[in-house]
């Protein structure tokens, strides 16, 4: 069983990781979603990067860190994810 689970992680797409993570978030389990979000975010998915930013800003699943949160918001916004750009402006850290 562990072999199949490991194989699933190897062939999992960033979009599939994001879908699983969003389902966990919807169920109120943001901390449990962090690993899948991180995999998808590191592969460049802007929505996953935004969700990672929220995790850091809210301290959900990771220790709170405004610096890390803003770094991930910026990555997401640079790729055109609009929610990240608005959040960046609300924190006062938007580009001027």
Secondary structure, 3 states (H helix, E strand, C coil): CHHHHHHHHHHCCHHHHHHHHHHHHHCCCHHHHHHHHHHHHHCCCHHHHHHHHHHHHHCCCCCCCHHHHHHHHHHHHHCCCHHHHHHHHHCCCCCC
